[in-house]
């Protein structure tokens, strides 16, 4: 499992005028990472949450968001 970082919740606004292909690629990569990390949250056990000092409800909102939403 990868480490959850604050990057998951960061909006990635890009300047599509200068490098549209690179920007689109970056956005797609960010969406893929969010999707994977949120899927990992769903698979965590109560013991995992306890280990980090949290509960399932602390992460339920984040796990339920669509991949395109930061």
N, C-alpha and C positions, 0 to 999 in steps of 0.2 A: 504494500500500500504506500502511496506517496504521501508526503507531508502536506497538510493543508496550510496554505499561506493566505495572506491578505490579498494576494494577487487575484484570487478567485472572485473577490467582491469588487474589483477595480473596473471601472468603465474604461474601455480602450477606444477612445475617439481618435480617428486617423485622418490625415489630410489626403483625401482621395485624388486631389488635383495633381500632386507631384509624382506619386508612385501608386497608381491604382491597382496594379496586379499584386504588388508587395502588400499593400494595405488590405486587400481582400484576403490574401493568404494569411496575414496576421490575425484578422478577425475570425476566419474559419478555424485557425489553430486555437485561439482563445476559447471559442465555443466548444471545441472538442475537449479541451482541458476541463472546462466547467462541467460538461456532461459527465466526464469520467470521475471527477472528484465528487460530484453530487451522488453518483451511483455508489461510490465508496462509502459515503455517509450512511446510505441506506443499509449497507451490509454490516455496519459496526454493531457490536453487542453492547448491552448495558455495562458490562465490565470495561469495555473500551472507553465508553463515555466517562465512567467513574475514574478511570486512570488519568484522564485529562481534567477531571473536576467539573464535568458537565453532565447533562441528562439528554435523553433523546429529544425532549421538547426544545432544548436549546438549539438543536440543529434541524428540526423538522421543517421550519420555514425555508431555510437555505436549501435543503434537499428537495423541496417541492417546487422550487422556481424553475422555469424553463431555461434551457442552456443560453439563450440570447440575452437574458436579463442578468445584470451584474448584481 
